[in-house]
Amino acid sequence: MRQRYHCPVELTLDVVGGRWRVLILARLKEGPLRYGQLRRLIPDISEKMLTQRLRELEADGLVLRDATQEPELRTDYRLSPEGETLAPVLQGLYDWGLARAERTGVDVSFTPPGD
């Protein structure tokens, strides 16, 4: 039986809800990343939790996992086309959080993926 939702926001939160899922998606919005890069960019997440959330996001069709063998095993994660449709939502969350931090004096130190 399919899940029945009573509001589109309920469906959205069911798919992307949770602190780690949104943070992973926000980081991947900037471009493909390797597991280790994601781990460094989200330092408070455990390896087990990151692996679990990446698998869930892949199963939900929001993240693609690209593994290559040349010249060594390398696995990249990136947003799927469906995941890319979340970019404006993720940007809106980023912009709101940044403005809120400025209004309230909260320190937010965002590390770009390349650093």
N, C-alpha and C positions, 0 to 999 in steps of 0.2 A: 504494500500500500504506500502511496506517495504521501509525503508530508504535506499537511495543509497549513498554510500561513494566513494570518488575519491582517497582515500589513506588509508592504514591500520592505520596510526597514527590518522587520523580523526575519525575512528571508536573507537579506544582506548580512545581518549580524550572525545568522546561522552559518553562513559561508565564510565570512572573513573575521568573525568575532574572536576575541581573545587577544591579549597583548602581543604574544609572539607572532601570530599569523599576520597581523597588520604590520608589525615591524619588519618581518621577512619580506613581505610584499613591497613595503616602502623602499627597502634597500634594493630589491631586484628591479624596481621601477627605474633606477639609475642605469641599469645594464646588467649583463650576465656576470655572475660571481661564482667563484669556487667555494666549496664548503668552508675551508679555512678562512677565507676572506669574510664570509658571513659571520663566522664565529668571532672574529676579531671586531667586526662592526657592531655586533650585538653581544657585548661581553658578559652580560648577566644571565644569558641563556646557557643551560647545560648542553653538553654534546648530545645526550639522549633526547632531550626536548627538541633540539634543533632538527635532529634526524627524524623524529616523529612528526613534527610540524611540516617539514619539507615533504614527507611521504603523503601526509593528508592533503596538502596543497596540490601535489601532483595528482592524487586520486580525484580531487575536486576539479581538475582541469585548469587550474590557475597558474601552475608552474610546470615547466618542462625541464627534464634532466637530460643533459647531453653528455654521454661518456665516449671518450676516444682512447685509443691505445697508442697513438703516435705522438712523440717517441716513447712516452710512458703513459700510464693510466692517468687520465685527467677527467674530472667530472665538473661540469659547469651547470649552474641553475639559472634559469631566466623565466621571465613572465611568458606565458602562452598568449596567443591572440586574445583569448577570453580574459586572462589576467591583465593584459594591457588596457582593457576597457575600464579598469579600476584606476588608471593613472589620474584622471581629474579628481576622483574622490580622495585618493591618497595625497595629492597635491593640496587639496582643500584642507585636509587634516593637518598637514605640515604647516600651511599658512596660518591656520587658526591657532595651532600650538605656539608658533613663533610670536604671533601678535599677543597671545595670552601671556607668554613669558615676559615680553616687553612691558605689558601693562602691570604685571604683578611682581616684576623684579626677580623672576625665577631664572636661574642659570641653566641654559641649555647649550651643551657643547656637541654640535653635530660634526661627525667625522665623515668627510666625503669618501666614497669607496676607494678612490685611488691612493689615499693616504695610509 
